[in-house]
Amino acid sequence: MCSYKLTYFNMRGRGELARYIFAYAGIPYEDIRIEWKDWKSIKPSIPFGKLPVMEVDGLTINQSLSIARYLARIAGLTGKSRLEEVTADAIVDTLNDFTLLIPWNEQDKALKKNMIDDLFDNQAPVLLQILEDGLKDKQWFVGDSVTWADLYWHICFTTFNVLREGFADLYPRLKSLKDRVGNIPEIAEWIKKRPSTEF
Ligand SMILES: N[C@@H](CCC(=O)N[C@@H](CS)C(=O)NCC(=O)O)C(=O)O
């Protein structure tokens, strides 16, 4: 059995998808959470100087989605065919693109609010409507079983809802999907016990 060590900051952010997959699959791992005050001194020792990183049997892997995809393959969460795999990948990348538009580091409060308003008033509805329509009467984004794209949606939903409460109110299928993921017993248990952080 491999030994896994995930290092990220003490928040959900880009570490949470890996944590969901670990939880879903019941894979033991070390959940190392760096405090921001310690980051400056730790950063030079981290390849590429960014978190998360995951150590697997001594090999250090960076990039949150590469880490998550690797774990999703192990957990059987990538889809049942090449076409399902690429569909799940595309949904993950699409959601990730949206998270990259969020002005996390903008210091000017008024400007930050304007940017977030623009995102949720103008850009999110286009994305959400396509995802909502794509779900049709299906239980999951891809095929007939849960994939890492569904888990990522739950994480994105939680984060987006902090930025704009009720942002998905007009999308009942997407809201149901979020609930369906949250009701997976292993995910529900993780959400109950994880450290409480804003993002
Ligand atoms: N594309 C990378 C982005 C990694 C990244 O930017 N991480 C941020 C935290 S979310 C970080 O390490 N910030 C600290 C720094 O850049 O010094 C990934 O998805 O892992």
The ligand as an SDF file (V2000), in Angstrom:
LIG
                    3D

 20 19  0  0  0  0  0  0  0  0999 V2000
   -2.2640   25.4450  -10.7210 N   0  0  0  0  0  0  0  0  0  0  0  0
   -1.7740   25.2190   -9.3770 C   0  0  0  0  0  0  0  0  0  0  0  0
   -1.8700   26.5120   -8.6020 C   0  0  0  0  0  0  0  0  0  0  0  0
   -1.1720   26.3920   -7.2680 C   0  0  0  0  0  0  0  0  0  0  0  0
   -1.2840   27.6840   -6.4840 C   0  0  0  0  0  0  0  0  0  0  0  0
   -1.3070   28.8020   -7.0370 O   0  0  0  0  0  0  0  0  0  0  0  0
   -1.3180   27.5570   -5.1590 N   0  0  0  0  0  0  0  0  0  0  0  0
   -1.4360   28.7030   -4.3070 C   0  0  0  0  0  0  0  0  0  0  0  0
   -2.4790   28.4370   -3.2230 C   0  0  0  0  0  0  0  0  0  0  0  0
   -4.0670   28.0890   -3.9060 S   0  0  0  0  0  0  0  0  0  0  0  0
   -0.0960   28.9470   -3.6100 C   0  0  0  0  0  0  0  0  0  0  0  0
    0.6820   28.0470   -3.4110 O   0  0  0  0  0  0  0  0  0  0  0  0
    0.1280   30.2060   -3.1910 N   0  0  0  0  0  0  0  0  0  0  0  0
    1.2930   30.5700   -2.4450 C   0  0  0  0  0  0  0  0  0  0  0  0
    2.3880   31.1500   -3.2840 C   0  0  0  0  0  0  0  0  0  0  0  0
    2.2330   31.2670   -4.5060 O   0  0  0  0  0  0  0  0  0  0  0  0
    3.4100   31.5000   -2.6950 O   0  0  0  0  0  0  0  0  0  0  0  0
   -2.6010   24.0940   -8.7270 C   0  0  0  0  0  0  0  0  0  0  0  0
   -3.7750   23.9380   -9.1060 O   0  0  0  0  0  0  0  0  0  0  0  0
   -2.0770   23.3790   -7.8540 O   0  0  0  0  0  0  0  0  0  0  0  0
  1  2  1  0
  2  3  1  0
  2 18  1  0
  3  4  1  0
  4  5  1  0
  5  6  2  0
  5  7  1  0
  7  8  1  0
  8  9  1  0
  8 11  1  0
  9 10  1  0
 11 12  2  0
 11 13  1  0
 13 14  1  0
 14 15  1  0
 15 16  2  0
 15 17  1  0
 18 19  2  0
 18 20  1  0
M  END
$$$$
